[in-house]
């Protein structure tokens, strides 16, 4: 995954990254929510933000390791996600201060045809991990 500085200070372009709607992962996510609906829950794309490649890119972009505390999230669907579907996730991470937070905006397109599936936005409060040395 690439991360490059954006046009605005503190902004980083993320992706593209492959993001599959894995049926087993969807089932575990539904179970954690107590949902019995057969389709992926509307909040399912949040699991893509926890992928190791994305977390590593954010750590590099932020210049250290931080504990992200969830503040808010939103999802705007063009079409439902398909269990077993493959998507390409791209986005922008923008760091803000006072308080220290990261605002992620991203979109997932179907990998096989490029049709837009979902746009997501997540606001994460950043808490520096003890012993973290800023670069």
N, C-alpha and C positions, 0 to 999 in steps of 0.2 A: 504494500500500500504506500502510496506517495503522500507526503505532507509537504506543502510548500507555502511560503508566506503569501498572504493575500494582499490586496491593495490597501487595506486598513491595518494600522499597527495592532498587533495582538490577534490578527486573523490568520487562520490556516486553512488551506484547501485540503480536504481529506478524500481519499479514494482514487480510483474506483476500487471497491472491494466486493468480492462475491458474497452474497448473503442468501443462503438457501432456507426455505421454509420446511425444515426437516420434520416429518410426521411424528417421530418419537419425541423430539424436543417440544413440538406443539402440544402433544398429549401431556407431557410433564408440566408444561406451562398452564394448560387448562386445569390439570389436577391441582396445582398450587393455588389457582384462583377459585377452585371449587366449581368450575364450569363443566357442564356435560354437553355443551353445544359441539357439533361435529367439526365446525370450521375453526380456523385460527382466530383466537380472540383479537379484537381490534387493537389491543395494546401489545400484541406479540412482537412487533418490530423493535421494541425496546431491548430485547435480548441481543439484537445485532450490535448494539452500542457497547456491549460487554465483551465482545470478541477480543481475544488476545492481540491480534494484529492492530485493531483500532485503539485499544488501550495503550499499546507500546508506542504507536504514532502520537497519541496525545501526550504521553509522558515526554517524548522527545520534543514535541512542539512547545510544551509548557516549561521545559528546562528542569524537570525534576519529577518526583513522585508525589501525587496528591491523592487524597481520599475524596472521591466525588460523592457528595450528598445530594440526593434527588430533591429538587424543588418543584419542578413541574414538567409535564409532557403533554404534547398534543399530536394528533394524527389526522390527516386529511386524505381520505381515500378517493382515488379515481376508479379503482376496481378492487374487489376483494382479493386477498392473498390466496394462493392455491397451495394446499399441503403438497409437498414435494416440488413446488415451483422453485425456480432459480431466478435470483434478482441481482442487480448490480446497484450497489449503494454508493452514492457520492454526496459530498456535503462540505460545509464550512463550519469550523469551530472558531468562535470569537471569545477572547478572554476579556472580562471586565473586572474592575477593581471597585472596592468600597461598596459592597462586599466583594471578595474575590470569588468570581464565578465564571463558568464556561457555558456559553450558549451554543448549542449544536443545532444546526438545521441541515436536513438531509432529504434526499429523495431516493426511492427504490424503483427501478425500472425492470420490467421483465427482461431477463437475459436473452431469451430467444427472439424477441421481436422489438424490444425497446419501448413497449407501451408503458406509460407511467402507471404505477400501482399505488404508491403512497408517498406523501410528504410528511416528515416528522420534525418535531422541534422538542428539544429537551434542555432544561435549565438545570445546571449542576453547580452547587456551592462547592468550592475547592477548599479543603482543609489540608494543610501541609502535613506530611507524615513526619513523625519525630525522627530526627537525625538526617533529614533531607538537606542536602547542600545545594543551594541555588547556584545556577551556572550563569 
